Amino acid sequence: MLEALNVACVVGPVLAVAWLVLRLLLHGSSQVLLCMECEQCVRACPVALKAGPDFAGPRGIMAAAKVGNPSMAIDHGALQCNSCKACQRVCPRGLAPYREVERWRSAGNHVPLAQVATKS
């Protein structure tokens, strides 16, 4: 009985992580698995610098993509991203949070960039 409990305590979390990784790979978001949340992108993001702490920023975008919940970042202004690629230039791994935002826009969570620019 105790062995079955031990196996369940190990196998359950392993299967859950494997399912999350597989889901990310199938949705084309494999880059979020490589994000080490060093925040270099946040310091380089012109929108984050202007918008302040309420803006999700590149780190928040990657975190939301990692858990598969874009509304978490969208609710904090992630769609204000102007795709300037500053985040990708400073990322030690060359990741591109702006691509996640572009994916969300193409999936129907979009706000035209011209409309975002007029909100500023």
C-alpha positions as CSV (number, residue, x, y, z in Angstrom):
1,M,0.0,0.0,0.0
2,L,2.8,2.4,0.9
3,E,4.6,1.6,-2.3
4,A,1.6,2.5,-4.4
5,L,1.3,5.8,-2.6
6,N,5.0,6.6,-3.2
7,V,4.6,5.7,-6.9
8,A,1.5,7.9,-7.2
9,C,3.3,10.8,-5.5
10,V,6.1,10.6,-8.1
11,V,4.2,9.5,-11.2
12,G,1.4,12.1,-10.9
13,P,3.7,15.2,-10.9
14,V,5.9,13.8,-13.6
15,L,2.9,13.1,-15.9
16,A,1.6,16.6,-15.2
17,V,4.8,18.3,-16.1
18,A,5.2,16.1,-19.2
19,W,1.6,17.1,-20.3
20,L,2.4,20.8,-19.9
21,V,5.7,20.5,-21.9
22,L,3.9,18.5,-24.6
23,R,1.1,21.1,-24.8
24,L,3.6,24.0,-25.1
25,L,5.5,22.1,-27.9
26,L,2.3,21.4,-29.8
27,H,1.2,25.0,-29.7
28,G,4.6,26.3,-30.9
29,S,5.5,28.0,-27.7
30,S,8.6,26.0,-27.0
31,Q,10.7,29.1,-26.4
32,V,8.9,29.8,-23.1
33,L,10.5,26.6,-21.7
34,L,13.9,28.2,-22.1
35,C,13.1,31.5,-20.3
36,M,15.1,31.7,-17.1
37,E,13.2,34.9,-16.0
38,C,16.4,36.9,-15.6
39,E,14.5,40.2,-16.4
40,Q,17.0,41.5,-18.9
41,C,14.1,41.9,-21.3
42,V,12.1,44.0,-18.8
43,R,15.0,46.5,-18.4
44,A,15.2,46.9,-22.2
45,C,11.5,47.1,-23.0
46,P,10.5,50.7,-23.9
47,V,6.8,50.0,-23.2
48,A,7.6,48.6,-19.7
49,L,9.8,51.6,-18.9
50,K,7.0,54.0,-19.9
51,A,4.0,52.0,-18.6
52,G,5.4,51.2,-15.2
53,P,4.8,48.2,-12.9
54,D,1.2,47.6,-14.0
55,F,2.4,46.5,-17.5
56,A,3.0,42.7,-17.8
57,G,6.2,43.3,-19.6
58,P,8.2,40.6,-21.5
59,R,8.7,38.5,-18.3
60,G,5.0,38.5,-17.6
61,I,4.3,37.6,-21.2
62,M,6.6,34.6,-21.0
63,A,5.2,33.6,-17.7
64,A,1.6,33.7,-19.0
65,A,2.6,31.8,-22.1
66,K,4.4,29.2,-19.9
67,V,1.2,28.4,-18.0
68,G,-1.0,28.7,-21.1
69,N,-3.0,31.6,-19.8
70,P,-2.6,34.7,-22.1
71,S,-5.4,36.5,-20.5
72,M,-3.2,36.9,-17.4
73,A,-0.8,39.1,-19.4
74,I,-3.4,40.6,-21.6
75,D,-5.2,42.0,-18.6
76,H,-2.0,43.7,-17.6
77,G,-1.5,45.4,-21.0
78,A,0.6,42.8,-22.9
79,L,-1.1,43.8,-26.2
80,Q,0.6,47.2,-25.9
81,C,3.8,45.4,-27.0
82,N,5.1,47.2,-30.1
83,S,7.2,44.3,-31.3
84,C,10.4,46.5,-31.3
85,K,12.5,43.3,-30.5
86,A,14.5,45.0,-27.8
87,C,13.7,42.1,-25.5
88,Q,15.1,39.6,-28.0
89,R,18.3,41.6,-28.5
90,V,19.2,41.6,-24.8
91,C,18.0,38.1,-23.9
92,P,20.9,35.8,-23.1
93,R,19.1,33.0,-24.9
94,G,17.7,35.1,-27.8
95,L,14.1,34.5,-26.8
96,A,11.4,36.7,-28.2
97,P,8.5,37.5,-25.9
98,Y,7.0,39.7,-28.6
99,R,6.3,36.6,-30.7
100,E,4.0,35.3,-28.0
101,V,2.0,38.6,-28.2
102,E,1.9,38.3,-32.0
103,R,0.6,34.7,-31.6
104,W,-2.1,36.0,-29.2
105,R,-3.1,38.7,-31.6
106,S,-3.4,36.3,-34.5
107,A,-5.5,34.0,-32.3
108,G,-8.2,36.7,-31.9
109,N,-7.0,38.6,-28.8
110,H,-5.8,41.4,-31.0
111,V,-5.8,45.1,-30.8
112,P,-4.4,46.9,-33.8
113,L,-1.0,48.4,-33.2
114,A,-2.3,51.8,-34.4
115,Q,-5.0,51.7,-31.7
116,V,-2.4,50.8,-29.1
117,A,-0.2,53.7,-30.2
118,T,-3.1,56.2,-29.8
119,K,-3.8,55.0,-26.2
120,S,-0.4,56.3,-25.0
